[in-house]
Amino acid sequence: MIELHTVFSQKQRQALSKDLPTPLYFQLYKLLKNGILDGTFINGSQLPTEGQLSEEFGVSRITSKRAMDELAREGFVERQRGRGTHVTHESTTSPMHAPMVGLLQEIESIGQSSTAVTLQCRMARPPKKIRQLLGLAPEKQILQLRRVRQHDAIRFGYYSSWTRIVDLPEDPTVFEHTPRMTYFRSKGFRVSFIKQSLTACAANAEAAKALGVERGTALLSLTRLSFQNHHSQENPVDYLRVLYHPERFEYRIDMELDADT
């Protein structure tokens, strides 16, 4: 059986709090589930008993039972009387087997299969970092857009963007039912080149509120800088950062390699 003190730090074991908006059982469930997903608790390993969880995390036995029952309900563990609770989840890697092309179209397809809530749509001065990336003068105002995307009422992505050469739309709600790039193309905006990076980050207060998660929650961060060709020169025109909730969204890149590769 796994000893919890060897897996979770003292700070993690004391992190469960009644002061948080999330119920105690769910906080414990999330902590254990993350341990299963990241391979800390491997398939077949036995988890501590409800009593041990209660003692280690300072919660009631009912709270521990609800957390374990939730894991069992989702198929992460199997509970058997007399044998304890064992992990049944098998970690797997995502497949990669189609062309790595159409990055902009991929984002558009997400827009077509989900709905958006516009949090902010205005002309504003970007922060210094964005001004430098887009080559803007300090006083220059450009289109700022903040949205949350959701599918079946579940918020999975927080979108923040700054865009040059596009004016403020007469109807800001256009971005709730039309993908950004689709709208931009209708206004003559054409992208010829993009730079994209993918990493992990912790949710700040703004992202946490938008996605309905706790501050510090691990998120998947996608950053994209788009360029437009003008007189044979690539000029940066659009900055987009998307924060995805990894339990609600999977970003998959499929690749098809040539036989000689």
N, C-alpha and C positions, 0 to 999 in steps of 0.2 A: 504493500500500500504506500502511496506517495505521502511523504511528510510535508505538510504545507509550509513549514518554516524554511524548508530548503527551496521552495518554489517562489513564494511571494515574500517581498521585503516587509519589514515591520511597518513601513509607511503604507504599503498597499493593504496590509491586514487591518490597519486602523483607518483606512480611507472611507469605509462604509459609514454613511451619516444620515440620520433622520432629517437633517436640515436641508438635504437636497430634494428637488422636486420628484426624483425617481424613487419608487418604493425600495425598501431595503432588500427584499428578495430579488428584485430585478438587478440591483447593483451587484449582488453576489453572483447571480446567474451570468451577467455579462463578464465578470472577472473570470469565472470558470470556463465560460464558453470561449473567451479569447485565448485561454490557456490550451484548450483543445484545438482551436483553429491554427495556432502558431506552432503546434507540435510539442508543447511542454508536457501535455498529457497525451501520450501516444495511444493508438488503437489497441485495446485489450487491457490497458492499465486500470487498476482499481482506484477509484476516488475515495477520499476520506468519508467517514460516516457523517450523518447529520449532526450527531453529538460533537464530533471533532470539529466540524465546520462552525458550529455554534460557539464552541469554546475559543477557537482561533480568531474568529471575526467579531466576537462579542455580540452576537445576535441570538434570537430565540430559535428553538428547534423547529418551530413552525415556519420561520423565515427560511431556514436551511432546507426544509422539506419542499417548500414551494419552488426554491431555486433549482433543486435537483429534479423535481417533477417537470419543470419547464424544459430542462435539458433533455429529459426522457421524451417529452412530448414532441420535441423537434428532431428526435432521432440521433442525438449526440451521445447518449449513454443508454445502457440497459440496466434496469433495476430488478434484482431477483432476491426474494426473501431467503435469508441464510447465506447468500453468496456476496451480497453487497452490490455496489454500483460500479459498472465497468464501461470504459469508453468504447463506443462502437463506430465513431466517426473516423474515416480514413482520409487523410489529407491528400489532395491530388493537385497536379499542376494544370494550368490552362492550356488547351491545345493551340497550336500555331500552324495553320495550313492553308492560307490563302494570300493573295497579293497584298503587300503592305503599301497600298495606294489609296487615294481618295480620302485623305484625312479630313478635309473640309466637308466632304459629302457624308462622312461618318457622323460628324457632329450634327449635320443637318438631319440625318435619319433619326437621331435621338430626339431632335426637336419635333419631328413629325409623329413620333410615337409616344409623346408625353405632352403635358401641359405646363405652362409657365405662369408664375405670379411675379408681376413687375413690382419691385420694391423701390426703385428709383430710376428715373429717366430725365436727364437734364443736361444742359451745357454747363461745364465747370472746368476749373483749372486743375489738371492732374497733379499728383504729388511729384516730387523731384525725380524719383526713380523712373516714373512713367514718362515724364518730359524728356529725360535723357534718352530713353529707349526710342521714343518717337521723334526725337530731334525738334522739340518745340521750344519756342520762346517762353519765358516765365509767365507772361501775362496771357498767353494763348488759352482760349477755352475750346474744349472739344466735347463730343458726345460721351457722357458717362451713363452706363446702364448696369443696374444690379437686378438680378432675378433669381428665383428659385424654381427648379424644375421638379415635377412630381409625376408619379405614375400610380394610378389607383389611389390617389390622395396620400401617397407616401412620398415625402420629400427626399430626393436622392442626390441633388446637385445644387450647389450655390455658385452662380455665375456672376463674375464682375468683369466689365470691359470698358476700354477707352478707345474711341475711334475718331480718326481724322477724316476730313473731306466728306463727311455726312452730316447734314443738318438735323436739328431736332424735329422728329416727326410731328405732324399735326395731331395725331392720335397716338399717345404713348402706349396704349394697350395693344397696338399692332404686334408687339413682340410677344404677346401672350399666346397668339395663335399662328404666328409666322416666324420661322427660324431667322436669326439675325442675317446670315449671309444671303438668304433668299430675298429679304427686304433690301439689303445693301445693293445687290445686283440690279434690282429694279430701279435703283437710283444711279446706276452707272458705275458702281464700285466693283472693281475687278482685282482679284488677288493672283499674283504670279508665283509667289514663293512664300514658304512658311518655315519657321523654326519652332520646334516643339520640345518640351521636356516634361518628364513624368517623375514625381517623387512623392514622399510622404510628409505630412505635417500634422501639427496639433491644431485643433479648432480654436480660433480666437473668439472673443466675445461676440463679434459680429456674425461669424459663420455659425457659431453654436446656436445663436438665436434664430438664424434663418433656417437651419436644418432641424431645430428642435432637439438638440443633443447637449450634453454637458460640455463645458469649456475644457479643452485639453483632450477631447476625443480624437483618436487617430483618424485622419482623413487622407484620401488620395488626391494629390494636387497636380493638375495638368495646366501648364502655362504655354501659351501659343502667341508668337509674334508673327503677324502677317505683313507681307510686303507687296507693293504695287510697282510695276515697271513703268518708268517715266523717262523718255529719252534715253533708253538703253541703260538706265540706272534703277536698281532696286531700292525703293524708299519705304521705310516702315510706316504703316498706316493704321494698324489695329493691334491692340494688346488685350488678350483674353486670359483670365485665370478662372479655372473651374475647380471647386472643391467637392469631391464625391465622397459619399458615405460608403465605405467598403462593404458593409453588410447589406446595402440596398442597391449597389451598382457594381458591375464587373466591367472593367475596361479591357477588352481583349483585342490583341493584334494577331491576325492570322497571316501566315507567310507561305508562299509557294516558291520553292527554290528550283533553279534550273538543274538539270542532271549533272552538269559539270561543276556546280558550286561545291 
